[in-house]
């Protein structure tokens, strides 16, 4: 069995409860936590992207309906987010799964340092067997920078951590050739090899009172995820146990095939799109470790640094003696930091800097060999 990084997105329409006493469907929460516990026991690394804060906030504040003003929505989201995390903590604790809250906004993805920090933090949580639970930071996000019903957020997080699979839970069984709520003869589309304009036209309609999304936003999320090589599914959210079948390559809902290999896509982006802000000169040992063994770049092999770059910048890797560039990557440390740790063992980074962004200067996943 292949161990995967899996993003599961659950929306407000799936979590909503018909029970007037609860804003969230506890039965779905119980099923979802059970499924995620089984995935983690199998070795998979899981991230949960969740909606539901506003609905819980409205219930807690005894409001008759969702606020119409931006400030009202933000207040409801802030109140509801605390309750949402309490709910998840209650049910995941039954499986001894530690959870962590991460709130993101769209503009954070555009800021390189925040982007890198978010990526490294989530990956570290996964390595520590923590379940990151991600939601949009609705309490501070303006309408202009909102993700929507977290569909695009789930796709962007999938890309952020180079996930293997994105699973979007919704109130439909998948993508239909027409709106199944209006056409009883609508047919489920089990496989989409490429998202074309015709496919996009099939998705229409808005969500529920509390949901901002619909099938259209899910198709756009699938379009982004598959474009960077991530297998994407849209399935019926009331049966989250189906997720266990998907990871065994069984059919359910609608499967969207990736347009390219995600590793090659990322490597191509690093090699051909990013503009280098500096150079890192290494010795023969470091070059051999990178070229022959596919290793990350460690501070011990660095001999010199040039340019003026910050953490998260693209840099070239050169052999000191020949001054020839043989690789390129995204630096975990800026020039000023690197000058202080040149030649040191990774264990000494924190001693010298007073903090650490990890043992590697450039991780192998962020490093591409130039032919």
C-alpha positions as CSV (number, residue, x, y, z in Angstrom):
1,X,0.0,0.0,0.0
2,X,1.3,3.4,-0.9
3,X,1.4,5.9,1.9
4,X,-0.3,9.2,0.9
5,X,-0.7,12.8,2.0
6,X,-4.5,13.2,1.8
7,X,-6.5,16.4,2.1
8,X,-10.1,16.0,3.1
9,X,-12.4,18.9,2.7
10,X,-15.8,19.0,4.4
11,X,-18.2,21.8,3.7
12,X,-21.0,23.5,5.6
13,X,-23.7,21.7,3.5
14,X,-22.3,18.3,4.6
15,X,-21.9,19.3,8.2
16,X,-25.2,21.0,8.6
17,X,-27.7,19.4,10.9
18,X,-31.5,19.2,10.5
19,X,-31.7,18.8,14.3
20,X,-32.8,22.2,15.7
21,X,-30.7,21.5,18.8
22,X,-27.4,21.3,16.9
23,X,-25.9,23.4,14.2
24,X,-23.5,20.6,13.3
25,X,-24.4,17.0,12.3
26,X,-22.7,15.0,15.1
27,X,-23.3,11.7,13.2
28,X,-21.2,13.0,10.3
29,X,-18.5,14.2,12.8
30,X,-18.4,10.8,14.4
31,X,-18.1,9.0,11.0
32,X,-15.4,11.4,9.8
33,X,-13.3,11.1,12.8
34,X,-13.5,7.3,12.6
35,X,-12.4,7.3,9.0
36,X,-9.5,9.7,9.6
37,X,-8.3,7.6,12.5
38,X,-8.3,4.5,10.3
39,X,-6.4,6.4,7.6
40,X,-3.8,7.5,10.1
41,X,-3.4,4.0,11.6
42,X,-2.7,2.8,8.0
43,X,0.2,5.3,7.8
44,X,-1.5,8.0,5.7
45,X,-0.9,11.7,6.5
46,X,-4.2,13.5,6.7
47,X,-5.1,17.2,6.7
48,X,-8.7,18.3,7.3
49,X,-10.1,21.4,5.7
50,X,-13.4,22.3,7.4
51,X,-16.2,24.8,7.2
52,X,-19.0,25.2,9.7
53,X,-17.8,28.0,12.0
54,X,-20.4,30.5,10.9
55,X,-23.3,28.1,11.4
56,X,-22.1,27.2,14.9
57,X,-21.6,30.9,15.7
58,X,-25.1,31.8,14.6
59,X,-26.5,29.0,16.8
60,X,-24.4,30.0,19.8
61,X,-25.5,33.6,19.5
62,X,-29.1,32.6,19.1
63,X,-29.4,34.4,15.8
64,X,-32.4,33.7,13.7
65,X,-30.3,33.5,10.5
66,X,-26.9,34.1,9.1
67,X,-25.9,37.8,9.4
68,X,-25.9,39.9,6.2
69,X,-23.2,42.3,7.1
70,X,-19.5,41.5,6.9
71,X,-18.9,42.4,10.5
72,X,-21.8,40.2,11.6
73,X,-20.4,37.3,9.6
74,X,-16.9,37.8,11.1
75,X,-18.3,37.9,14.6
76,X,-20.3,34.7,14.0
77,X,-17.2,33.0,12.5
78,X,-15.0,34.0,15.5
79,X,-17.5,32.6,18.0
80,X,-18.2,29.5,16.0
81,X,-14.6,28.6,15.3
82,X,-13.9,28.0,19.0
83,X,-16.9,25.7,19.2
84,X,-15.9,23.9,16.0
85,X,-12.5,23.1,17.3
86,X,-14.0,22.0,20.7
87,X,-16.2,19.6,18.7
88,X,-13.3,18.1,16.8
89,X,-11.1,17.9,19.9
90,X,-13.9,16.0,21.7
91,X,-14.2,13.3,19.0
92,X,-10.6,13.0,17.8
93,X,-9.5,12.6,21.4
94,X,-11.4,9.3,21.5
95,X,-8.8,8.0,19.1
96,X,-5.9,9.8,20.8
97,X,-5.3,12.0,17.8
98,X,-3.9,15.4,18.6
99,X,-5.3,18.2,16.5
100,X,-4.0,21.7,15.6
101,X,-5.9,24.7,14.3
102,X,-4.6,26.6,11.3
103,X,-6.5,29.7,10.0
104,X,-5.5,30.9,6.6
105,X,-6.4,33.8,4.2
106,X,-5.8,34.0,0.5
107,X,-3.3,36.8,0.7
108,X,-1.1,34.6,2.9
109,X,-0.4,32.4,-0.1
110,X,0.9,35.4,-2.1
111,X,3.4,36.3,0.6
112,X,6.5,34.1,0.2
113,X,7.6,33.9,3.8
114,X,4.1,33.2,5.1
115,X,3.6,30.6,2.3
116,X,6.9,28.8,3.2
117,X,6.1,29.0,7.0
118,X,2.7,27.5,6.5
119,X,4.0,24.7,4.3
120,X,6.8,23.8,6.8
121,X,4.5,24.0,9.8
122,X,1.9,21.7,8.3
123,X,4.5,19.2,7.1
124,X,6.1,19.2,10.6
125,X,2.7,18.5,12.1
126,X,2.2,15.6,9.8
127,X,5.6,14.2,10.8
128,X,4.6,14.5,14.5
129,X,1.4,12.6,13.7
130,X,-0.8,15.7,14.4
131,X,-4.0,16.3,12.5
132,X,-3.9,19.8,11.1
133,X,-7.5,21.2,10.9
134,X,-7.6,24.2,8.5
135,X,-10.3,26.8,8.0
136,X,-10.4,30.2,6.4
137,X,-9.7,33.0,8.9
138,X,-13.2,34.4,8.4
139,X,-12.8,36.8,11.4
140,X,-10.3,38.9,9.5
141,X,-10.7,38.1,5.8
142,X,-12.4,40.7,3.6
143,X,-14.8,39.8,0.9
144,X,-12.1,40.6,-1.7
145,X,-9.7,37.9,-0.4
146,X,-12.0,35.2,0.6
147,X,-11.7,31.6,-0.6
148,X,-15.4,30.9,-0.7
149,X,-16.7,27.7,0.9
150,X,-13.1,26.5,1.4
151,X,-13.1,24.5,-1.9
152,X,-10.3,26.6,-3.3
153,X,-8.6,26.7,0.1
154,X,-8.5,22.9,0.1
155,X,-7.0,22.8,-3.4
156,X,-4.4,25.5,-2.5
157,X,-3.4,23.6,0.6
158,X,-3.1,20.4,-1.5
159,X,-0.7,22.3,-3.7
160,X,1.1,23.9,-0.8
161,X,2.1,20.6,0.8
162,X,2.3,18.6,-2.5
163,X,-0.5,16.3,-1.5
164,X,-1.2,13.0,-3.3
165,X,-5.0,13.1,-3.1
166,X,-7.8,15.7,-2.5
167,X,-11.2,14.5,-1.4
168,X,-14.0,17.0,-1.4
169,X,-17.2,15.9,0.5
170,X,-20.4,17.5,-0.7
171,X,-24.2,17.0,-0.6
172,X,-24.2,15.4,-4.0
173,X,-22.8,12.0,-5.0
174,X,-20.4,13.7,-7.4
175,X,-20.6,15.6,-10.7
176,X,-23.7,15.1,-12.8
177,X,-24.3,16.0,-16.4
178,X,-27.1,18.3,-15.2
179,X,-28.5,19.5,-11.9
180,X,-29.9,16.4,-10.2
181,X,-32.1,18.6,-8.0
182,X,-33.9,19.8,-11.0
183,X,-33.5,16.9,-13.4
184,X,-34.4,13.4,-12.1
185,X,-32.7,11.9,-15.1
186,X,-29.3,13.5,-14.4
187,X,-26.5,11.0,-14.8
188,X,-23.4,10.8,-12.5
189,X,-20.1,11.3,-14.3
190,X,-17.7,8.8,-12.6
191,X,-14.5,9.9,-14.4
192,X,-13.2,13.2,-15.7
193,X,-9.9,12.9,-17.5
194,X,-9.7,16.6,-18.3
195,X,-11.7,19.5,-17.0
196,X,-13.0,21.2,-20.2
197,X,-15.3,24.2,-20.6
198,X,-18.2,21.7,-21.1
199,X,-17.4,20.1,-17.8
200,X,-17.4,23.5,-16.1
201,X,-20.8,24.3,-17.6
202,X,-22.3,21.2,-16.0
203,X,-21.6,22.7,-12.5
204,X,-24.1,25.3,-11.5
205,X,-26.1,26.4,-8.5
206,X,-25.3,27.9,-5.1
207,X,-25.0,26.2,-1.8
208,X,-27.2,26.3,1.3
209,X,-27.9,29.3,3.5
210,X,-24.6,29.0,5.3
211,X,-22.6,27.5,2.4
212,X,-21.0,29.9,-0.1
213,X,-20.0,27.2,-2.5
214,X,-21.7,24.9,-5.0
215,X,-20.5,22.4,-7.5
216,X,-18.9,25.2,-9.6
217,X,-16.4,26.1,-6.9
218,X,-15.6,22.4,-6.4
219,X,-14.9,22.0,-10.1
220,X,-12.5,25.0,-10.0
221,X,-10.8,23.4,-7.0
222,X,-10.4,20.2,-8.9
223,X,-9.1,22.1,-11.9
224,X,-6.3,23.6,-9.7
225,X,-5.5,20.4,-7.9
226,X,-5.3,18.2,-11.0
227,X,-3.2,20.9,-12.8
228,X,-0.4,20.3,-10.3
229,X,-0.7,16.5,-10.4
230,X,-3.1,15.8,-7.5
231,X,-5.7,13.1,-7.8
232,X,-9.1,14.7,-6.9
233,X,-12.4,13.2,-5.9
234,X,-15.9,14.7,-5.3
235,X,-18.0,12.3,-3.2
236,X,-21.2,12.2,-1.1
237,X,-20.4,13.7,2.3
238,X,-23.0,11.9,4.3
239,X,-21.0,8.7,3.7
240,X,-17.4,9.6,4.6
241,X,-16.6,5.9,5.1
242,X,-16.3,5.8,1.2
243,X,-12.9,7.6,1.6
244,X,-11.5,4.2,2.8
245,X,-12.5,2.7,-0.5
246,X,-11.0,5.5,-2.5
247,X,-7.5,5.0,-1.1
248,X,-7.8,1.3,-2.2
249,X,-8.5,2.6,-5.7
250,X,-12.1,1.6,-5.6
251,X,-14.7,3.8,-7.5
252,X,-17.0,6.3,-5.8
253,X,-18.3,9.7,-6.7
254,X,-16.4,11.5,-9.5
255,X,-12.7,11.0,-10.0
256,X,-10.7,13.7,-11.6
257,X,-7.4,12.5,-13.1
258,X,-4.3,14.6,-12.6
259,X,-3.0,16.5,-15.6
260,X,0.7,15.9,-14.8
261,X,3.0,14.3,-12.3
262,X,3.0,16.6,-9.2
263,X,6.7,16.2,-8.5
264,X,7.7,17.0,-12.1
265,X,5.3,19.9,-12.2
266,X,6.9,21.4,-9.1
267,X,10.4,20.7,-10.2
268,X,9.7,22.4,-13.6
269,X,8.3,25.4,-11.8
270,X,11.4,25.7,-9.7
271,X,13.7,25.2,-12.7
272,X,12.1,27.3,-15.3
273,X,9.8,29.8,-13.6
274,X,11.5,31.1,-10.4
275,X,14.1,33.8,-10.8
276,X,17.3,33.1,-8.8
277,X,18.1,35.6,-6.1
278,X,21.5,34.3,-5.2
279,X,24.0,31.4,-5.3
280,X,25.1,28.8,-2.8
281,X,28.6,27.3,-3.4
282,X,29.2,23.8,-2.2
283,X,32.0,21.3,-2.0
284,X,32.4,18.0,-3.9
285,X,30.9,16.0,-1.1
286,X,27.7,18.0,-1.1
287,X,27.5,17.9,-4.9
288,X,27.8,14.1,-4.9
289,X,25.2,13.7,-2.2
290,X,22.7,15.8,-4.3
291,X,23.5,14.4,-7.8
292,X,24.2,10.7,-7.0
293,X,22.0,10.1,-3.9
294,X,19.2,12.6,-4.2
295,X,19.9,14.2,-0.9
296,X,18.9,17.6,0.5
297,X,21.5,20.4,0.9
298,X,22.8,20.6,4.4
299,X,24.9,23.5,5.9
300,X,27.9,21.3,6.3
301,X,28.6,21.2,2.6
302,X,28.3,24.9,2.0
303,X,31.4,26.9,1.4
304,X,30.2,30.4,0.2
305,X,27.0,32.4,-0.4
306,X,26.4,35.2,-2.8
307,X,23.5,37.5,-3.6
308,X,20.9,39.1,-1.3
309,X,18.0,36.8,-0.7
310,X,15.5,36.0,2.1
311,X,14.1,32.7,3.3
312,X,11.9,31.1,0.6
313,X,13.9,32.6,-2.3
314,X,15.1,30.6,-5.3
315,X,18.8,30.1,-5.4
316,X,21.3,28.3,-7.6
317,X,23.7,25.7,-6.3
318,X,27.2,25.8,-7.6
319,X,30.4,23.8,-7.2
320,X,32.9,26.1,-5.6
321,X,36.0,24.9,-7.5
322,X,34.4,25.1,-11.0
323,X,31.9,27.9,-10.4
324,X,29.4,25.8,-12.4
325,X,25.7,25.7,-11.5
326,X,24.3,22.1,-11.3
327,X,21.1,22.6,-9.3
328,X,18.5,25.1,-8.2
329,X,16.1,25.2,-5.2
330,X,14.1,27.1,-2.6
331,X,16.1,28.1,0.4
332,X,14.9,27.5,3.9
333,X,17.3,30.2,5.2
334,X,18.2,33.7,4.0
335,X,21.7,34.8,3.1
336,X,22.4,36.5,6.4
337,X,21.3,33.3,8.3
338,X,23.4,31.1,6.0
339,X,26.5,33.1,6.5
340,X,26.3,32.3,10.2
341,X,25.9,28.5,9.7
342,X,28.2,27.8,6.7
343,X,30.0,24.5,7.3
344,X,28.1,23.6,10.5
345,X,26.3,20.4,11.3
346,X,22.5,20.6,11.2
347,X,22.3,20.1,15.0
348,X,24.2,23.3,15.5
349,X,21.8,25.6,13.6
350,X,19.6,26.4,16.5
351,X,22.6,27.0,18.8
352,X,24.0,29.6,16.4
353,X,20.8,31.3,15.2
354,X,18.7,30.8,18.3
355,X,16.0,29.2,16.2
356,X,15.7,26.7,13.3
357,X,13.6,26.2,10.2
358,X,14.7,22.6,10.0
359,X,17.9,20.6,9.3
360,X,18.1,21.3,5.6
361,X,19.1,24.5,3.8
362,X,17.3,23.2,0.7
363,X,15.0,20.1,1.1
364,X,15.2,17.6,-1.7
365,X,11.5,18.2,-2.6
366,X,12.4,21.8,-3.3
367,X,15.6,21.0,-5.2
368,X,15.9,20.3,-8.9
369,X,19.0,19.1,-10.8
370,X,19.8,21.1,-13.9
371,X,20.6,19.0,-16.9
